[in-house]
Amino acid sequence: MTADLFQAARTLMQTTLATLLALSLTLGAGTARASQVGLEDLRAFADAWGYIKSYHVDAIDDRTLLEAAIRGMLSELDEHSAWLGNDDFRQVEEQASGRYGGLGIRIAIQEDHLQIVDAMGDSPAKRAGLLPGDRIIAIDDEALDSANTGQASNWLRGRPGTEVALTVVRDGEDEPLQFALRREIIRQSSVTLDLLPEDYALVRIRQFQQNTARELDDILSMLQRSETPPAGLVLDLRDNPGGMLQSAVAVADRFLASKLVVYTESRDPEENMQLSTSPAQRLADVPMVVLVNRASASASEIVAGALQDHGRAVVLGESTYGKGSVQTVWPLRNGGGIRLTTARYFTPSGRAIEANGIEPDVIAAANRQPDPETGQDPLVQEAITLFRSARRLNRLGQDQ
């Protein structure tokens, strides 16, 4: 870039930034004067932009540089605020609707691999023979490591009909296994029911989506119509990353009558919310245990914390993730968007979820892997033991 072109580019950037400065001062009129930046600060930014464009060892286009600037600005705020590209927007929509192009597997992100939690029925993953416990160590010949596992789960999804190659390590196999799968439209139910011995019921919520409350209502109606009501209900929120706030409140509403579920605190007191349940309640006389682990986050923590604070359920497992902040998504004019932390969640008793998580009433290892001798989920069995103990104590109290 010649000196004249460099100067022209810098002048254009300075003019643009001056306009943005005037706009930001108008929008943030209530902000303290000391926090505002001046024209010289924006000129410094323009200078940095020009130097990068002119002298960086690799040529960088303006859009990439602009998105990097926005991404860097957001990354300095907190771990949840972020720039959203088109793919990120699509993923947000998929998570809310439960419909996406993929393989039909649930995974847990590990340091250097993706571990398969389960493969859905009649899915590409199930038909190919992928099993719970399998460890994905490469996707399309791209080896997974600590630097890319966070984004690697997105590589499994894509346009229906496209192919993806997986390299998988399986216990008992001497060499990694190779799988070639074709993506399909996956319609993921967010709520499942397992009927356990002795009239116990296990309800698992995988993620809080648009239809989660409706799916839960179908299951609860079926349990209420049965000749024998459940002796106890296990609500499994392990590995549930969260989802929609309205869905979490609706789930809590099924088990709590006229109770506060969660409240928020933001910079603007007028934006604070208090979300409560309706007077109705399902299975009011059925005792509950909620299962959580370190991957239970956000909406999962809201539900577990509300049921715990109001004494509706015993929380069993590990301390949860500690993601207790509100993210608002705004689209931007260039087709991207930002996800910005705008408030923090608190449980009904005033506990901050962010960075603290929900501490279980009973701490226990929350491994999903079946017991090698019985084939049963150890934490579910521990929940049933709690139910049995409570029934025994209740009978003793009545005898006295």
N, C-alpha and C positions, 0 to 999 in steps of 0.2 A: 504494500500500500504506500503510495507517495505521500509526502508531507502534506500536500494540498488536500488529497483525499482524506487523510487522517484528520486534518483540521476540520474539514467539512462534516465528516461523520461525528466528530466530537461536538461541533456546534449544534448539529441536529439533535444529538442526544441531550445536550444541555437544555435546548429549547423545550424538548419533550418533557424532561424532568422538571423544568420550571413550571410547566403547566400542571404536572402531577402534584407538585408541591403546593401550588395555589389551591388545587382541589382538595388535597388532604387537609390543609388548614381550615377549609370551609367545613368539611365533614367532621373534623375533630376539634371544633371550636371550644369544646369544653375541656380539652386536654391541657394539662399544665404546660406553660410556656417553655419550661426548661427541657421538656421532652421533645420539643419540635426541632427539626433540622432546618438549616438555612441553605441558601443558594450555593454557598461554597462547598457544603457537604455533598450536594447533588452534583456539583462540578467534579468533585473528587471521584464520585461514582462513575461519571461519564469518562473521566480520564482512565480509570481502571478498565472500563469496558473497551476503550480504544486500544489500550496496551495489549489486552487479551486478544482482541481481533487482529492486531498487527503482528504480534511477536510470539504468541504461543506456538509451540512446536507443531501442533496439529491445527489445521484450519477448522474453525467452528462457525456454523451458521448462526444468524441472529436469533432464530427461534429457539435453538438449543441453548444459547446463552441466556436468553430471556427466561426460559423455563428454569434453568439452573439458578438464576438469581431469585426467582420466586420460591423455588424449592429450598434454597439455602436460608432465605428469610424465615420461612415457616419452620424449618428444622431447628432454628435457634429458640423457638418459643417453648415447645414441649414435645414429648415423644409421639403425641397423637395428631398434632396439626401437620398437614402435608399438602403438597401439590397433587392434584389428580389429573392424570391424562385420560384420553378416551377409553383405554382399557380399564383404568381404575373405575371410571364412571359405570362401565358395563358390569364390573364385578359388584359394585354397590347395588345395582338394580337386580342382579342375579341373586344376591344374598337375601334381598327383601322378598323376591317372588318365589325362591326355591326352584327355579327353572334355569338350566344352563346347558351349554355344550361341554361334555366331559366324559369321564370314564366310569363314574358311579362308585367312587371310593371315598371313604373318610380317612383323613391322614392326621397324624400328629407330627408337628415340626420338631425335629431333633437337631443336634449341633451339626452333624455332617450327613444327615439322610432324612428322608420322609418315611415314617413308620405307618403302615396301613393298620387302621383301627378296625375297619370292616369293609366288605364289598357288598353293595346292594343287590338284591335279587334281580335277575334278568337284566344285568348291566354288562357292558363290555368287560369290566374288570372281573365280574363273577364268572362270566363265560370263559374267560381266558385262564381262569384258575388261580387268580391272586387270592392270598389268604391273610387273615389277621395276623399281625406279627411280622409279615414280610417287610423288608427294609429297601426302599428305593434309593440306590446310590448314584444313579445317572439317568438323565432324561434326554433322549435324542443325542446320546454320546457326550452330553455335557455333564461332567462329574460334579456331584454335589459336595459342598463344603460349608464351613461356617459363614462364608461371605455371601452365599447365594440361596441357602435353604429358605430364608424368609420369603423370597419371591418365587421359589421353585414350584410352590403349590399352584401358582397361576399358570405355569407351563403345562400343567396337566389338562387345562381347559382350553377350548378353542372352538373353531367353527365345526359344526357337525359334519361328519364325512372325512375330516382330515385325520391323518395317522400320527401316532406318537410311539416312540420306542422306549421301553423301560429296561433298565438293568437292576435286578433285584437279588438281594441276599436273603436266603431262607435258612433257618436253623435246620441242621441235619443234611444240608447240601454242601458238597465240597467246593463247587464252583458257582459263581453268580449265574442266575437264570436270565434269559432274554425273552421279553414279551413285546409283540407288536400289536397295538390295539387301534381301533378306529373309533373316534369320538362320536357320541350320539347325544340327542336331546335327553337330558336327565331331569326327571321331575321328582324332586326329593321331598318325601313326607318328613315333616319336622318332629312329629310325635309318634311314638310307637308304644305298644302295650305288650307285656309278657305276663301271663298268669302263672304264679308260683304255687308250689305246694302249700297246704294249710290255709288256703284262701287269701294269700297275700298277692298284691298286684305291684308290678314294676312298670312305671311310666317314664319313658326316656324322652327328653326334649333335646334335639340335636342343635337347634338354633332357633332364635325368636324371629319368625317370619310373618308375613301378612296373614297367613291362614293358620298360624299356630293355635290361637284360641279356639277357632272353629274345629280343628282336628282334636284338640283336647276335649271340647264339649262332646264330641261323638264318643270318645272313649269313656268319659265319665258317665254319660247316659247309659252306655252299655253296662257299666259296673253297677249303676243304680237299678237297672232292670233285672239284674241277676237275682236268683232266689236267695243266695247268701251274700250279704254285703262284704266287702273286703275286710279282713281282720287287720290289715295295715296297708298303707300306700307308700311305696318307695318312689320318690321323684328323683330321677337320675339326671343331674346337670353336669356330669363330668365331661370334659373336653368340649363344652358348649362355649363358643367364643362370644356369645351375646347376640346382638341384632337390634331389632326395633324396640324402642322404649315403650311404645303403646302396646305392643304384644306382651312385653314383660309385665306391665301393669294389669293387662287383661288376664294373664295366667294367675297372678297373685289374687285377682278379684274372685277367681273360682274357689279359693280356699280361705279367704278372709272376708268378714262382714263389716262394712263401715269402718275400715281401718286405713291409716296412712300407709302408703307403700314406699314412697320415696319423695324427697324434696331436693331442690337444687339451689345453689347459691352462685350468683354471677356478679359481674362488676356493676351492672345496673340492677338495683333492687326491683324495679318494675318488671324485669325479665324472670324473676324467681318463680318457681313452680312448686306446688304441693299436689301430688297425685294420690288419690284415695280410691278405695273400692266401694262398690255398691252394697246395699244391705243384704243382698242374697248371698248364699254360700252353698257349695256342693260338698257332699260327704262330710258334713260337719262333725259327725261322731267317729270318724275313722282317723286313727292316729297316723302321723306322717313322719317319715325320715327323708331328708334331702341329702343326696350324695354329691360331693364336690371334690375337685382336685385343683392342682396348680394351673390347669388350663381353663378352669371355669372363670369367665370374665364378663365384665360389663353388665348386660341385662341379667345374666345368670346370678351375678352377685346381688343385684337389686332384689330378685325374687328370694334368694336364699336369706338375705339379710332381713327382709320384711317378715318372712315366715318365722325366722329365729327371734326377732325382736318382740313379736306378738305372741310367742310361745306356742305357735301353731304346729311347729315341726322341730325335730332334733336334727341338727346339721352334723353330718358324719363325713370324715375324709381328711383332706389336707387343706391348708390355708389357700385361699383362692388367689387369682392373679393380681388383683388390685388395680383394675381399670375402671375408675369411677368418675369419668369426666364426660361432659356433653360435647359432641362434635356436630357442628352445623356445616352443611355443604352448600357452597355457593358456586354456580356456574360462572365462568368468565367469558368475555366476548370472543376470545380466540379459540373456543371449543374445549378448553380445559376447565379446571375448576380448583377450588381449594376446600380442604376440610379443616375447620378451625375450632379449637377448643373454646367454648363460650361459657361453660358453667361446670360445676362439680356436683356429684351426687352424694347424698347423705341418707343413711338408713333412718327409719322412724325414730330411733333413740338418739340420733345425732352423730352416729359414727361416720367418719369420712371413709369412703371406699377407696379412693385414689391412693395408690402406693401402700395401702394397708390391707386391702382385701377383707374377706370374711373369715374369721377364725372359727373353726368347727367347735361344736359342743363336745364332740368326741373325736379325737385325732386318731387317724388310722391310715395306713398305706392304701392308696386309691388305685392300685394296679387293676387294669381291666383284664389281664390275662387269666384264663381259667386256672383253677387249682389243678395241678397235674394228676392228682389222685381222684378227685370228685368231678372235675370238669365244670365246676361251678365258679361263679364270680365271687371272690372272697369278700368284697365289701358289701355286696348284696346279702350274703350270708350273715355278715355282722349286723346289718340292719335288721334282719329277721330275728337275730338273737336279742337285739334291743326290744323289739316288739314283744317277744316271749317274756322277757324279764319284766316289762311294764305290765303285761297281763297278769303275771304271777303276783307282782306287788299289789296290783289292784284287787285281786281275789283275797290276798291276805288282809288287806285293809277292810274289806267288806266282812270277812269272818270276825274281825275284832268288833 
